[in-house]
Amino acid sequence: MRNLSLTLASLFVGSAFTSCADFEAGETIPENRSSAFPIAGGTTADPHQWPWIVSLRNSNNSHICGGSLITPDWVLTAAHCPQPATVRVGPIASAAVSRNISRRVVHPGYNASTGENDVALIQLSQAVSGVETVSLNLDPGFPYGIPLAESTSAALVNTNVAGWGATVEDGGSTATLLAAAMPAVANSSCADAYSPYPSIGVVFPSNLCAGYQGGGVDTCQGDSGGPLTFLFGPPQLAGVTSWGLGCARPGLPGVYARVSSYIEWITQHVTNARTFSSTAVIVTVTSN
């Protein structure tokens, strides 16, 4: 998340929060919409937790966005991410597998102005063998509404994010995969937080949000398209890094595409995608 207005060519420079939009040549990103995501306030990721994470690479083999391997030959990412030249699968560059792109499918309802339906699928030129894929979270209510004012409690930290994006606003991509845990934020609170900034984006039911009221931890430029997962139980892809204002600013959580809203669209194109309902293991948090 950061303040900037860039042309399409500039998007190939590593950056980090949601919203490196897939603009036509000559168009610019709306001011203050972030162009990609690294993790602000994150730490070095445990590679065993993210075997299915991918890096979308440009023709210079530089990182531009993240993504998640949902079947051996399909990646889920953000629609606003530019068309990659290659995809690197795996959390560690020296052990990663690279693939060319067979095709890219952008959600037909994607709206670059509002950020709605910011999801895309990438089919790899060849399936990746021996790499675990991530299950898709099915719960439409994930992760239960948590008021923004209550999201400073450690007890409410229930999501993980990871990426190679910037660690500070306007920073560059990182060579090492970073990860962070954050509390989910109720959509109503998230929408209220962004109501003073209507030109940045709109929080829809098909979004979910995460972040601390005090800021400090967030996805950032270059993390766009990357995963938000449920912290407990089997790995479940619950969100796709989409957009936000700046990186890790107080009171402004990150906004993610809610994966459960797109299961039907995903399965129209992808066969054998694994799904998982976390209802049985999510604990509803209530305030005293």
NUVOTI-739294 format. One record per residue: y, x, z of N, C-alpha, C, CB in turn. Coordinates in steps of 0.2 Angstrom, whole numbers, padded with zeros to 4 digits, always signed. Each point is the difference from the previous one (the first is absolute). Glycine has a CB too. Layout:
YXZYXZYXZYXZ ...
END
This chain:
-0006+0004+0000+0006-0004+0000+0006+0004+0000-0006-0009+0006 +0011+0009-0011+0006+0004+0001+0005-0003-0005-0007+0010+0003 +0013-0008-0002+0005-0002-0004+0001+0004-0007+0006-0004+0010 -0007+0001-0015+0001+0004-0007+0000-0005-0006-0006+0009+0006 +0008-0007-0011+0000-0003-0006-0002+0005-0006+0009-0009+0004 -0015+0008-0006-0003+0005-0005-0002-0003-0006-0003+0007+0010 +0003-0002-0015-0002-0003-0007-0008+0001+0000+0011+0003-0006 -0014-0005+0002-0008+0000-0001-0002+0007+0000+0000-0010-0006 +0004+0015+0003-0003+0007+0000+0000+0003+0007+0005+0001-0012 +0000-0003+0016+0000+0003+0007-0005-0002+0004+0012+0000-0001 -0016-0006-0001-0005-0002+0004-0006+0005+0000+0003-0012-0002 -0003+0016-0002-0006+0005+0000+0001+0006+0005-0002-0003-0012 +0008+0003+0015+0001+0005+0006-0003-0003+0006+0010+0004-0006 -0014-0001+0010-0004-0002+0006+0005-0003+0004-0009+0008-0001 +0008-0014+0004+0004-0004+0005-0004-0004+0004+0010+0001-0007 -0008-0005+0011-0005-0004+0004+0002-0007+0002-0002+0011+0004 +0005-0016-0003-0002-0006+0003-0002-0005-0006+0008+0002+0010 -0009-0008-0008-0002-0005-0005+0005-0001-0005-0007-0005+0009 +0006+0003-0015+0005-0002-0005+0002+0005-0004+0003-0008+0008 -0008+0012-0011+0002+0004-0006-0001-0004-0006-0003+0011+0006 +0007-0016-0007-0002-0005-0005-0002+0002-0007+0008-0007+0007 -0012+0003-0010-0002+0001-0007+0005-0002-0005-0012-0001+0004 +0018+0004-0004+0006-0002-0004-0001+0002-0007+0007+0001+0010 -0004-0004-0015+0000+0002-0007+0005+0006+0000-0002-0012-0004 +0001+0015-0001+0005+0006-0002+0007-0002+0000-0009+0006-0006 +0013-0002+0010+0008-0002+0000+0001-0005+0006+0000+0002-0012 -0004-0005+0015+0001-0004+0006+0001+0004+0006-0006-0010-0005 +0009+0008+0010+0001+0003+0006-0003-0004+0006+0010+0006-0005 -0012-0002+0010-0003-0003+0006+0006-0003+0004-0010+0008+0000 +0010-0014+0002+0005-0003+0004+0002+0004+0005-0003-0011-0003 +0010+0012+0005+0002+0005+0005-0003-0002+0007+0011+0002-0006 -0014+0003+0009-0003-0001+0007-0007-0001-0001+0011-0004+0005 -0014+0002-0011-0007-0001+0000-0004+0007-0001+0002-0012-0005 -0007+0013+0009-0003+0006+0000-0004+0001-0006+0000+0000+0013 -0001+0006-0015-0004+0002-0006-0007+0002+0001+0011+0003-0005 -0013-0002+0010-0007+0002+0002-0001+0001+0007-0001+0005-0011 -0004-0003+0014-0001+0001+0007-0003+0007+0002-0001-0012+0001 +0002+0020+0003-0004+0003+0005+0001-0003+0007+0001+0011-0006 -0005-0009+0011+0000-0004+0006+0005+0003+0005-0012-0003-0001 +0017-0001+0003+0005+0003+0005-0003-0001+0007+0010-0003-0008 -0010+0008+0012-0002-0001+0007-0008+0001+0000+0010-0007+0003 -0013+0009-0008-0007+0000-0001-0003+0007+0003+0000-0008-0009 -0006+0009+0009-0004+0006+0001-0005+0001-0005+0002-0001+0012 -0005+0007-0012-0005+0002-0005-0006-0005+0001+0003+0012+0000 -0005-0015-0006-0005-0005+0000-0007+0003+0001+0007-0007-0008 -0011+0003+0011-0007+0002+0000-0004-0002-0006+0000-0002+0012 -0002+0007-0016-0002-0002-0007-0006-0005+0000+0004+0011-0004 -0008-0011+0009-0006-0004+0001+0002-0007+0000-0006+0009+0006 +0012-0011-0004+0002-0007+0001+0003-0002-0007+0003+0002+0012 -0002+0002-0017+0004-0002-0006-0004+0003-0006+0011-0001+0006 -0018+0001-0007-0003+0002-0005+0002-0003-0007-0009+0003+0008 +0011-0009-0008+0001-0004-0005+0008+0000-0003-0010-0007+0004 +0014+0010+0000+0007+0000-0002+0001+0005-0006+0004-0002+0012 +0001-0001-0016+0001+0004-0007+0008+0002+0000-0010-0006-0006 +0011+0011+0002+0006+0002-0002+0001-0001-0008+0001+0008+0009 +0004-0012-0011+0002-0001-0007+0004+0006-0002+0000-0013+0001 -0001+0016-0006+0003+0006-0002+0003-0001-0007-0008+0007+0006 +0014-0004-0007+0003+0000-0007-0002+0006-0004+0010-0005+0005 -0007+0005-0011-0003+0005-0005+0001+0007+0002+0003-0008-0009 +0001+0009+0014+0001+0007+0003-0005+0001+0006+0012+0000-0004 -0016-0005+0005-0005+0000+0006+0003+0000+0007-0007+0007-0008 +0013-0010+0008+0004-0001+0006-0002-0007+0003+0009+0008-0004 -0009-0009+0010-0001-0006+0003+0006-0005-0001-0007+0006+0009 +0005-0012-0010+0006-0005-0001-0001-0006+0004+0001+0004-0012 -0008-0006+0013-0001-0006+0005-0007+0001+0002+0008-0007-0007 -0010+0002+0012-0006+0000+0003-0004-0006-0003+0004+0006+0010 -0010-0006-0007-0005-0006-0002-0006+0000+0004+0005+0000-0012 -0009-0004+0010-0007-0001+0004-0005-0001-0005+0006-0004+0010 -0012+0007-0009-0006-0001-0004-0004-0006+0002+0000+0013-0003 +0000-0018+0000-0003-0006+0002-0007-0001-0003+0011-0005+0002 -0012+0008-0007-0007+0000-0003+0000+0007-0003-0002-0012-0003 -0004+0015+0001-0001+0007-0003+0005+0001-0006-0012+0000+0004 +0014-0006-0007+0004+0002-0006+0007-0005+0000-0010+0003-0006 +0012-0005+0011+0006-0004+0001+0004+0002+0006-0005-0010-0006 +0012+0010+0005+0004+0002+0005+0005-0006+0001-0001+0013-0003 +0003-0014+0009+0005-0005+0001+0007+0004+0002-0009-0009+0004 +0014+0007-0007+0007+0004+0002+0005-0005-0001-0004+0011-0004 +0010-0009+0004+0006-0004-0001+0003-0001-0007+0003+0003+0012 -0001-0009-0014+0002-0001-0007+0006+0004-0001-0004-0011+0000 +0009+0013+0005+0006+0003-0001-0001+0008-0002+0006-0009+0007 -0012+0011-0005-0002+0007-0002+0000+0001-0007-0007+0001+0011 +0009+0005-0014+0000+0002-0007-0007+0000-0002+0011+0006+0001 -0012-0006-0008-0006+0001-0003-0002+0007+0001+0002-0008-0009 -0008+0010+0013-0002+0007+0001-0004+0003-0006-0001-0003+0012 +0001+0009-0012-0004+0004-0005-0007+0001+0002+0011+0006-0004 -0012-0005+0010-0006+0001+0003+0000-0003+0007-0002+0010-0007 -0004-0011+0010-0001-0002+0007-0005+0005+0004+0001-0012-0004 +0002+0015+0009-0004+0004+0004-0003-0003+0006+0007+0009-0003 -0014-0010+0004-0003-0003+0005-0002+0004+0006-0004-0008-0009 +0006+0007+0015-0002+0003+0006+0006+0003+0003-0010+0003-0006 +0009-0002+0013+0006+0002+0004+0002+0008+0000-0004-0010+0007 -0001+0014-0009+0001+0007-0001+0000+0002-0007-0005+0002+0012 +0011+0001-0014+0000+0002-0007-0005+0005-0002+0012-0001+0001 -0014+0005+0002-0005+0005-0002-0007-0003-0001+0006+0009+0006 -0007-0015-0003-0007-0003+0000+0001-0007-0004-0004+0006+0010 +0009-0007-0013+0002-0007-0003-0003+0000-0007+0010-0001+0007 -0011-0005-0009-0003-0001-0007+0006-0003-0004-0012-0002+0004 +0013+0005-0010+0005-0003-0005-0003-0004-0005+0007+0010+0002 -0004-0016-0004-0002-0004-0005+0006-0002-0005-0009-0004+0007 +0008+0003-0013+0005-0003-0005+0000-0007+0001-0001+0009-0008 +0006-0012+0005+0001-0008+0001-0003-0003-0006+0011+0002+0007 -0015-0007-0006-0002-0004-0005+0005-0006-0002-0012+0003+0004 +0014-0007+0001+0005-0005-0001+0003-0001+0007-0006-0005-0010 +0012+0002+0010+0004-0002+0005+0002-0008+0000+0005+0012+0001 -0006-0016+0004+0001-0007+0000+0005-0001+0005-0012-0003-0004 +0018+0001+0002+0005-0002+0005+0000-0008+0002+0007+0010-0004 -0007-0012+0010+0000-0007+0001+0005-0004-0004-0003+0003+0012 +0001-0008-0015+0005-0004-0005+0006-0003+0004-0010-0002-0007 +0009+0001+0013+0006-0002+0004+0004+0005+0003-0006-0010+0002 +0005+0016-0004+0005+0005+0004+0007-0001-0002-0010+0008-0001 +0014-0007+0006+0007-0001-0001+0004+0006+0003-0001-0013+0000 +0004+0017-0004+0003+0007+0002+0006-0002+0004-0005+0006-0010 +0008-0011+0009+0006-0002+0004-0001-0002+0007+0005-0003-0010 -0010+0000+0011-0002-0003+0007-0006+0004+0003+0004-0011-0003 -0008+0015-0001-0006+0003+0003-0006-0004+0001+0008+0007+0006 -0007-0013-0009-0006-0005+0001-0006+0002-0005+0008-0009+0003 -0014+0008+0000-0006+0002-0004+0000+0007-0002-0001-0012-0004 +0003+0017+0008+0000+0007-0001-0007+0003+0000+0012+0000+0004 -0016-0002-0008-0007+0003+0000-0002+0001-0008-0003-0006+0011 -0001+0011-0011-0003+0002-0007-0007+0003+0001+0012+0002-0005 -0016-0002+0000-0006+0003+0000+0000+0005-0006-0006-0011+0004 +0002+0016-0002-0001+0006-0005-0007+0001-0001+0011+0005+0003 -0014-0006-0009-0007+0002-0002+0000+0007-0002-0002-0012-0003 -0003+0016+0007-0001+0007-0002-0004+0001-0006+0001+0002+0012 +0000+0003-0015-0004+0002-0007-0007+0001+0002+0010+0005-0005 -0012-0003+0011-0007+0001+0002+0000-0002+0007-0002+0009-0009 -0004-0012+0011-0001-0002+0007-0001+0007+0004-0005-0011-0003 +0007+0010+0009+0000+0006+0005-0006-0001+0004+0012+0001+0001 -0017+0003-0001-0006+0000+0004+0001+0004+0007-0007-0002-0011 +0003-0001+0016+0000+0004+0006+0006-0001+0005-0007+0008-0006 +0011-0013+0004+0006-0001+0004+0000-0007+0003+0007+0008-0007 -0006-0009+0013+0000-0006+0003+0006-0004-0002-0006+0004+0010 +0005-0010-0012+0006-0005-0002+0002-0004+0006-0004+0000-0012 +0010-0003+0012+0003-0004+0006-0001-0007-0001+0008+0009+0002 -0010-0013+0003-0001-0007+0000+0007-0003+0000-0011+0001+0006 +0012-0007-0009+0006-0004+0000+0000-0005+0005+0001+0002-0012 +0004-0002+0016+0001-0005+0006+0001-0007-0003+0005+0009+0007 -0009-0014-0005+0001-0007-0002+0004-0004+0004-0011+0002-0004 +0013+0000+0010+0003-0005+0004+0007-0002-0002-0007+0005+0009 +0009-0011-0011+0007-0001-0002+0005+0000+0006-0005-0007-0009 +0002+0007+0015+0005+0000+0005+0001+0007+0003-0003-0012+0003 -0001+0017-0006+0001+0007+0003+0007+0002+0000-0012+0003-0004 +0014+0000+0009-0004+0002+0006+0003-0004+0006-0002+0011-0004 +0003-0018+0003+0003-0004+0005+0007+0001+0002-0012-0001+0005 +0016-0004-0005+0007+0001+0001+0002+0004+0007+0002-0010-0007 +0001+0015+0006+0003+0004+0006+0007+0001-0001-0011+0006+0002 +0015-0009+0003+0007+0000+0000+0003+0007-0001+0001-0011+0006 +0004+0013-0010+0003+0006+0000+0002+0003+0006+0004-0003-0011 -0001-0001+0015+0003+0002+0007-0006+0002+0005+0009-0008-0002 -0015+0007+0000-0006+0002+0004-0003+0006-0002-0001-0012+0004 +0003+0014-0010-0004+0005-0004+0000+0007+0003+0001-0008-0010 +0002+0009+0015+0001+0007+0003-0006+0001+0005+0012+0000-0001 -0016-0005+0002-0005+0001+0005-0006+0004-0003+0003-0010+0006 -0006+0015-0003-0006+0004-0003-0006-0005-0001+0005+0011+0006 -0005-0016-0002-0006-0005+0000+0000-0003-0007+0000-0001+0013 +0006+0000-0016+0000-0003-0006-0001+0004-0006+0008-0008+0005 -0009+0014-0005-0001+0005-0005-0007-0002-0003+0008+0009+0005 -0008-0012-0011-0006-0002-0003-0001+0001-0008+0000-0008+0009 +0005+0012-0012-0001+0002-0007+0001+0008-0001+0004-0012-0003 -0007+0014-0002+0000+0007-0002+0003+0001-0007-0010+0003+0007 +0014+0002-0008+0003+0001-0007-0002+0007-0001+0009-0009+0000 -0009+0011-0007-0001+0007-0002+0003+0001-0007-0010+0001+0007 +0012+0006-0008+0003+0001-0006+0003+0007-0001+0003-0011-0001 -0001+0013-0004+0002+0007-0002+0008+0000-0001-0011+0003-0005 +0014-0009+0008+0007-0001-0001+0004+0004+0004-0002-0011-0004 +0009+0010+0004+0005+0004+0004-0001-0002+0007+0008+0000-0010 -0006+0005+0014+0000-0001+0007+0007-0002+0003-0009+0009+0000 +0014-0008-0004+0007-0003+0001+0003-0003-0006+0001+0009+0009 +0004-0013-0008+0003-0003-0006+0003+0006-0004+0003-0010+0007 -0004+0008-0014+0002+0005-0005-0004+0007+0000+0011-0006+0001 -0016+0006+0003-0004+0006+0000-0005+0000-0006+0001+0001+0012 -0005+0005-0013-0005+0000-0005-0007-0001+0002+0008+0008-0005 -0012-0009+0000-0007-0001+0002-0003+0006+0004-0001-0007-0010 -0005+0005+0014-0003+0005+0004-0006+0002-0004+0005-0004+0011 -0008+0010-0009-0006+0003-0003-0006-0003+0004+0006+0010-0005 -0005-0011+0011-0005-0002+0005+0000-0008+0001+0000+0011+0005 -0005-0014-0005+0000-0007+0001+0002-0002+0007-0009-0002-0008 +0014-0002+0009+0002-0002+0007-0002-0007+0001+0009+0008+0000 -0010-0010+0007-0001-0007+0002+0003-0001+0006-0011+0001-0005 +0012-0008+0007+0003-0002+0006-0002-0007+0001+0010+0007-0002 -0010-0009+0009-0002-0007+0002+0007-0003+0002-0012+0004+0004 +0012-0011-0006+0006-0004+0002-0003-0007+0002+0007+0007-0008 -0002-0011+0011-0002-0007+0002+0002-0004-0006+0002+0002+0012 -0006-0007-0013+0002-0005-0005+0006-0004+0002-0012-0001-0004 +0016-0002+0000+0006-0004+0001-0001-0007-0003+0007+0011+0001 -0005-0016+0002-0001-0007-0003+0005+0000-0006-0003-0005+0012 +0000+0001-0017+0004-0001-0006+0007-0003+0002-0010-0001-0007 +0010-0004+0011+0007-0003+0002+0005+0005+0003-0006-0011+0002 +0003+0016+0002+0005+0005+0003+0002+0005-0005-0006-0002+0011 +0001+0003-0016+0001+0005-0005+0006-0003-0005-0012+0005+0001 +0011-0011-0003+0005-0003-0004+0007-0001+0003-0009-0006-0005 +0009+0005+0012+0006+0000+0003+0004+0007+0000-0004-0009+0007 +0000+0014-0006+0002+0007+0000+0003+0002-0007-0008+0003+0008 +0006-0006-0013+0002+0002-0007+0005-0005-0003-0011+0006-0002 +0012-0012+0006+0005-0005-0002+0007+0003-0002-0007-0008+0007 +0009+0013-0003+0007+0002-0002+0000+0005-0007+0003+0000+0012 -0009+0001-0015+0000+0004-0005-0004-0003-0006+0000+0010+0007 +0003-0016-0010-0004-0004-0005-0001+0004-0006+0005-0010+0005 -0001+0015-0007-0002+0004-0006-0005+0005+0001+0012-0002-0003 -0015+0003+0009-0005+0005+0001-0007-0003-0002+0007+0005+0009 -0008-0011-0007-0007-0004-0001+0000-0006+0004-0005+0011-0003 -0001-0015+0002-0001-0006+0003-0007+0001+0003+0008-0007-0008 -0008+0004+0015-0007+0000+0003-0003-0006-0001+0004+0007+0009 -0010-0007-0013-0004-0006-0002-0006-0001+0005+0004+0001-0012 -0007-0007+0012-0006+0000+0003-0006+0005-0002+0003-0012+0002 -0002+0014-0008-0005+0005-0003+0002+0007+0002-0002-0008-0010 +0007+0009+0015+0001+0006+0002-0002+0000+0008+0010+0002-0008 -0011+0004+0010-0001+0002+0007+0005+0006+0002-0012-0005+0001 +0014+0005+0005+0005+0005+0002-0003+0004+0006+0009-0007-0004 -0007+0013+0005-0002+0004+0006+0006+0005+0001-0013-0001-0003 +0013+0003+0010+0005+0005+0002+0002-0001+0007+0005+0000-0012 -0001+0005+0015+0002-0001+0006+0008-0002+0000-0008+0009+0004 +0009-0013+0001+0007-0003+0001+0005+0006+0000-0004-0010+0006 +0002+0016-0002+0004+0005+0000+0000+0005-0005-0001-0001+0012 -0003+0000-0017-0001+0004-0006-0004+0006+0001+0011-0004-0004 -0010+0009+0000-0003+0007+0001-0007+0001-0003+0006+0000+0011 -0009-0005-0013-0007+0000-0003+0000-0005-0006-0006+0004+0010 +0004-0001-0016+0001-0005-0006-0003+0004-0006+0010-0006+0005 -0012+0002-0010-0001+0003-0007+0006+0001-0003-0010-0006-0001 +0010+0011-0004+0007+0002-0002-0001+0001-0008+0003+0006+0011 +0002-0002-0014-0001+0001-0007-0006+0004-0002+0013+0000-0001 -0017-0003-0004-0006+0004-0002-0006-0004+0003+0006+0011-0001 -0005-0015+0006-0006-0003+0003-0001-0007-0003+0002+0006+0011 +0002-0008-0016-0001-0006-0003-0007-0001-0003+0012+0000-0003 -0014-0006+0003-0007-0001-0003-0006+0002+0005+0005+0001-0011 -0003+0002+0016-0005+0003+0005-0003-0006+0005+0005+0012-0002 -0009-0010+0006-0004-0005+0004+0004-0001+0007-0011+0003-0006 +0010-0009+0008+0001-0002+0007-0007-0003+0002+0013-0002-0001 -0016+0004+0006-0006-0002+0002+0000-0003+0008-0006+0009-0008 +0001-0013+0009-0001-0002+0007-0003+0005+0004-0001-0012-0004 +0004+0014+0010-0001+0006+0004-0007-0001+0003+0012+0001+0002 -0015-0007-0001-0006+0000+0004-0006-0002-0005+0006-0003+0011 -0012+0005-0009-0006-0002-0004-0001+0003-0006+0001-0011+0005 -0005+0009-0010-0001+0003-0006+0007+0000-0004-0012-0004-0001 +0012+0009-0004+0007+0001-0003+0001-0006-0005-0002+0012+0000 +0008-0015+0001+0002-0006-0004+0006+0001-0003-0007-0008+0008 +0008+0007-0014+0006+0001-0004+0004-0007+0001-0004+0009-0008 +0009-0009+0012+0004-0006+0001+0007-0001-0003-0006+0000+0011 +0009+0006-0013+0006+0000-0003+0001+0006-0005+0004-0005+0010 +0000+0004-0015+0002+0005-0005+0008+0001+0001-0009-0004-0008 +0010+0011+0009+0007+0002+0001+0005-0003-0005-0004+0010+0006 +0009-0013-0004+0004-0004-0006+0007+0002+0001-0008-0009+0000 +0012+0007+0005+0007+0002+0000+0003+0000+0007+0001-0005-0011 +0005+0007+0011+0004+0000+0007+0007+0003-0001-0011+0000+0006 +0015+0000-0001+0006+0003+0000+0000+0006+0004+0006-0011-0001 -0005+0017-0003+0000+0007+0003-0007+0001+0003+0012-0001+0003 -0013+0006+0001-0006+0001+0003+0000+0001+0008-0003+0006-0010 -0001-0010+0013+0000+0000+0008+0006-0002+0003-0008+0009-0001 +0012-0013-0002+0006-0002+0003-0001-0005+0006+0006+0002-0011 -0002-0002+0016-0001-0005+0006+0000-0007-0003+0004+0008+0008 -0008-0013-0006+0001-0007-0002-0002-0002-0007+0008+0000+0009 -0010+0005-0013-0002-0001-0007-0007+0002-0001+0012+0001-0004 -0017-0005+0005-0007+0002-0002-0001+0001-0007-0003-0007+0010 -0003+0010-0011-0002+0001-0007-0003-0007-0003-0002+0012+0002 +0002-0013-0008-0002-0006-0003-0006+0001-0005+0011-0005+0001 -0016+0002+0000-0007+0001-0004-0002-0006-0003-0003+0009+0008 +0000-0008-0014-0004-0006-0003-0006-0001+0004+0004+0003-0012 -0005-0010+0013-0005-0002+0005-0007-0001-0005+0008-0006+0008 -0012+0011-0007-0006+0000-0004-0004-0007-0001-0001+0012+0003 +0000-0015+0003-0003-0006+0000+0003-0006-0005-0004+0003+0012 +0010-0002-0013+0003-0005-0005-0002+0001-0007+0010+0000+0008 -0013+0006-0010-0002+0002-0007-0007+0001-0001+0011+0005+0000 -0015-0008+0004-0008+0001+0000-0002-0003-0007-0001+0000+0012 +0003-0006-0013-0002-0004-0006+0003+0004-0007+0000-0011+0006 +0006+0014-0006+0002+0003-0005-0004+0007-0001+0012-0005+0001 -0013+0008+0004-0004+0007+0000-0007-0002-0003+0007+0005+0010 -0010-0010-0007-0007-0001-0003+0000-0002-0007-0003-0003+0012 +0008+0000-0015+0000-0002-0007-0001+0006-0004+0008-0009+0003 -0005+0015-0001-0001+0006-0004-0005+0005+0003+0012-0001-0003 -0013+0001+0009-0005+0005+0003-0006-0004+0003+0010+0007+0003 -0016-0004-0005-0006-0002+0003-0003+0004+0005-0003-0005-0011 +0000+0003+0016-0003+0003+0005+0005+0003+0005-0010+0003-0008 +0015-0006+0009+0005+0002+0005-0002-0002+0007+0009+0000-0009 -0009+0004+0014-0003-0002+0006+0006-0004+0004-0008+0010+0000 +0006-0015+0004+0005-0004+0004-0003+0000+0007+0004-0007-0010 +0001+0006+0014-0002+0000+0007+0005-0004+0004-0005+0011-0001 +0003-0016+0005+0004-0004+0004+0000+0003+0007-0003-0010-0007 +0009+0011+0010+0001+0003+0006+0001-0005+0006+0004+0010-0006 -0005-0016+0005+0002-0005+0005-0004+0001+0006+0002-0008-0009 -0008+0010+0009-0004+0001+0006+0002+0006+0004-0009-0005-0006 +0013+0009+0003+0001+0006+0004+0008+0001+0002-0010+0005-0005 +0014-0009+0002+0007+0000+0001+0001-0004+0007+0003+0001-0013 +0001+0002+0017+0001-0003+0007+0008-0002-0001-0008+0007+0007 +0009-0014-0006+0006-0002+0000+0004+0002+0006-0004-0010-0006 +0010+0013+0005+0004+0002+0005+0006-0005+0002-0002+0012-0004 +0002-0013+0010+0005-0005+0003+0005+0003+0005-0008-0009-0002 +0014+0007+0002+0005+0003+0005-0001-0004+0007+0008+0004-0010 -0006+0000+0015-0001-0003+0007+0006-0004+0001-0006+0009+0004 
END
